[in-house]
Amino acid sequence: MAVSVGLGAAILYLGAHAVTGRQGLVAYVDLQAQERALEQRVAALEGEQANLEARAARLRPASLDADYLDERARITLAAGNPDEIVFRLD
């Protein structure tokens, strides 16, 4: 009888750790959720990187976009010609 109670307690203990332990089922589900969130963050950052690379490419001497350069200079310096009317849209 004592042996079966001891074995039952050991099985319960190991089963509880398999579900709620540091490397149990609950921790596994949490890690999967974290992985999905990090994959979404990586995708967003890759999109932002592609956008920044495209903007930087427009400012390289070999492929300089004069209109884009003028636009960036006006925005950065908040400058315009005296005869211009500037509208800022946020």
Secondary structure, DSSP 8 states (H G I E B T S, - for coil): -HHHHHHHHHHHHHHHHHHHSTTSHHHHHHHHHHHHHHHHHHHHHHHHHHHHHHHHHTTSGGG--HHHHHHHHHHHHT---TT-------
